[in-house]
Amino acid sequence: MIKISNVSKSYTSGLTVVKAINNVSLDIEMGQFISIAGPSGSGKSTLLNLIGCIDSVDSGNIEIEKVDVSSLDEKQRTTFRRNHLGFIFQTYNLIPVLTAYENVSFALSLISDDQNQIKEQSYQILKEVGLENLESRFPNQLSGGEQQRVAIARALVKNPKIILADEPTANLDSKTGKGILELMKKINQKYKTTFIFSTHDNMVMEQAERLVMLHDGMVVSDEKN
């Protein structure tokens, strides 16, 4: 379980203090397919970054599988993030000078030095996301949907229990976005991987089994579809 308890986070913009997250509490069960949605500036990406140990809370606590990640220092958060979480971004964030295979295998090499395991798992996950014959292509030789599939493979290759997806369909046309969403839903159902999205895409919201709406950094609704 992910347990978010009375979490707040503020940022300073010039002379103004902006409260991005304001006393948010949520419990997220493992294996859920959940969307955190809201208008621009509602705090959804900030909340995702806090859960993902990219940023630290000002107050409150976040526990992931009974580990209080909000009490970890920056180095400890980095280690926890690398070993336990997967990330998918709207801009893919692939390394342009590495092939699809190298982008995926590099992520696994950060936590394993078993070269046979790295090779086997990387090729297997690329096959699973439908890129079996595109392993040697560089990102600029792939379509947007194919690049996002590489990003999904990179997130999955470490076998994380939790994947955080920040607007993963935002740069894709509706048909490609639907295919990417169906792929993530399939992975969620097959491996019981927890998916947490930040999104304003209606298609993602409709497919989520749970929809948490934020406004001005606060939860205004929490509904199961």
C-alpha positions in Angstrom: 0.0 0.0 0.0 0.9 3.6 -0.6 -0.2 5.8 2.4 -0.2 9.5 1.9 -1.0 11.3 5.2 -1.6 15.1 5.5 1.0 15.9 2.9 1.8 19.5 1.9 4.3 21.0 -0.5 5.0 24.7 -1.3 7.2 26.4 -3.8 8.5 30.0 -3.9 7.9 32.0 -7.1 9.5 35.4 -6.8 8.0 36.9 -3.6 5.0 34.5 -3.8 4.7 31.2 -2.0 2.5 28.8 -3.9 1.0 25.8 -2.0 1.1 23.1 -4.7 -0.2 20.4 -2.4 -2.4 21.2 0.6 -2.9 18.6 3.3 -3.6 15.7 1.0 -4.3 12.2 2.4 -4.8 9.1 0.2 -4.5 5.4 0.5 -3.6 3.6 -2.8 -3.8 -0.2 -2.8 -1.2 -2.2 -4.7 -2.3 -3.3 -8.2 -4.6 -0.3 -8.7 -4.9 1.6 -12.0 -5.4 5.1 -10.7 -5.5 8.6 -12.3 -4.8 11.8 -10.5 -6.4 14.5 -12.5 -7.2 18.2 -12.4 -6.6 21.4 -14.3 -3.2 22.9 -14.9 -1.7 24.0 -11.6 -3.9 21.7 -9.6 -0.9 19.9 -8.1 -1.2 16.5 -9.8 2.4 16.4 -11.2 3.7 17.7 -7.8 1.9 14.8 -6.0 3.3 12.3 -8.5 6.8 13.6 -7.9 6.4 13.3 -4.1 5.2 9.7 -4.4 8.0 9.1 -6.8 10.7 10.4 -4.4 11.7 13.0 -6.9 10.8 15.8 -4.5 10.5 16.0 -0.7 7.4 16.9 1.4 7.2 20.0 3.5 5.0 18.3 6.0 3.1 15.0 6.4 4.2 11.5 5.5 4.3 9.1 2.5 4.8 5.4 3.1 5.4 3.0 0.3 5.2 -0.7 1.5 5.8 0.5 5.1 8.9 2.5 4.2 8.5 6.2 5.2 10.0 7.7 2.1 9.2 11.2 3.3 11.9 10.7 6.0 14.6 9.7 3.6 17.4 12.1 2.6 18.1 12.9 -1.1 20.6 10.0 -1.6 18.3 7.5 0.1 15.3 8.7 -2.0 17.4 8.2 -5.2 18.3 4.7 -4.2 14.7 3.8 -3.3 13.4 5.3 -6.5 15.9 3.4 -8.6 15.2 0.1 -7.0 11.5 0.2 -6.5 9.8 2.6 -8.9 9.3 2.9 -12.6 8.6 6.2 -14.5 6.9 7.0 -17.8 7.0 10.6 -19.0 5.1 12.5 -21.7 8.3 13.4 -23.5 9.6 9.9 -23.3 13.0 11.0 -21.8 15.0 8.4 -23.9 18.7 8.8 -24.3 19.1 9.8 -28.0 22.5 8.2 -28.6 21.3 4.8 -27.3 19.2 2.3 -29.2 15.9 1.0 -27.9 17.7 -2.0 -26.4 20.4 0.1 -24.9 17.9 2.5 -23.3 16.1 -0.4 -21.6 19.2 -2.4 -20.6 20.9 0.7 -19.2 18.0 1.1 -16.7 18.5 -2.4 -15.6 22.3 -2.1 -15.4 21.8 0.5 -12.6 20.6 -2.2 -10.2 22.2 -5.4 -11.7 25.6 -6.4 -13.0 24.5 -9.8 -14.3 25.0 -9.3 -18.1 23.1 -12.4 -19.1 20.1 -11.3 -16.9 20.2 -7.8 -18.3 20.3 -9.0 -21.9 17.5 -11.6 -21.4 15.2 -9.3 -19.5 15.7 -6.4 -21.8 14.9 -8.3 -25.0 12.0 -10.0 -23.3 10.3 -6.8 -22.2 10.9 -5.2 -25.6 9.1 -8.2 -27.1 6.3 -7.8 -24.6 5.6 -4.2 -25.5 5.6 -5.0 -29.3 9.1 -3.9 -30.3 10.7 -7.3 -31.0 12.2 -6.2 -34.3 13.1 -2.6 -33.4 15.6 -3.1 -30.7 18.5 -1.7 -32.7 16.8 1.5 -33.7 17.6 4.9 -32.1 14.8 7.1 -30.7 14.8 9.4 -33.8 14.1 6.3 -35.9 11.0 5.5 -34.0 7.5 7.0 -34.0 6.1 8.7 -30.9 4.1 5.6 -30.0 7.2 3.4 -30.4 9.3 5.7 -28.3 6.6 5.6 -25.6 6.7 1.8 -25.8 10.5 1.9 -25.2 9.8 4.2 -22.2 7.3 1.6 -20.9 9.8 -1.2 -21.4 12.5 0.8 -19.6 10.1 1.3 -16.6 9.1 -2.3 -16.5 12.5 -4.0 -17.0 13.3 -3.6 -13.2 10.0 -5.4 -12.3 8.8 -2.5 -10.1 5.6 -2.9 -8.2 4.7 0.8 -8.9 4.9 2.7 -12.1 4.3 6.5 -12.1 3.1 7.9 -15.5 3.2 11.7 -16.0 0.8 12.6 -18.8 1.9 9.6 -20.8 -0.5 10.1 -23.7 -0.1 13.9 -24.0 2.2 13.9 -27.0 0.4 11.1 -28.9 -2.6 11.1 -31.3 -5.8 9.6 -30.0 -5.3 6.2 -31.8 -1.7 5.8 -30.6 -2.6 7.0 -27.1 -5.4 4.4 -26.9 -3.0 1.7 -27.9 -0.5 2.8 -25.3 -3.2 2.9 -22.6 -4.4 -0.6 -23.6 -0.8 -1.9 -23.3 -0.5 -0.4 -19.8 -3.8 -1.8 -18.8 -2.7 -5.3 -20.0 0.5 -5.0 -18.0 -1.5 -3.9 -14.9 -3.8 -6.9 -15.2 -1.1 -9.4 -16.0 1.5 -8.5 -13.4 -0.6 -6.6 -10.9 1.7 -3.6 -11.3 0.3 -0.4 -9.7 -0.1 2.4 -12.2 -0.5 6.0 -11.0 -1.2 8.6 -13.7 -1.2 12.3 -13.6 -3.4 13.4 -16.5 -6.0 15.7 -18.0 -6.7 13.2 -20.8 -10.4 12.1 -20.6 -9.5 8.7 -22.2 -7.1 8.0 -19.3 -9.6 9.1 -16.7 -12.3 6.9 -18.2 -10.0 3.8 -18.2 -8.8 4.3 -14.7 -10.4 2.1 -12.0 -10.1 5.0 -9.6 -10.1 8.8 -10.3 -8.8 11.3 -7.8 -9.5 14.9 -8.7 -7.3 17.7 -7.4 -8.0 21.5 -7.4 -5.7 24.1 -5.9 -3.6 21.3 -4.3 -6.5 19.6 -2.5 -8.5 16.5 -3.2 -12.0 17.5 -4.3 -13.3 14.0 -5.3 -12.1 10.4 -5.1 -14.3 8.0 -7.1 -14.0 4.4 -8.4 -15.1 3.8 -12.0 
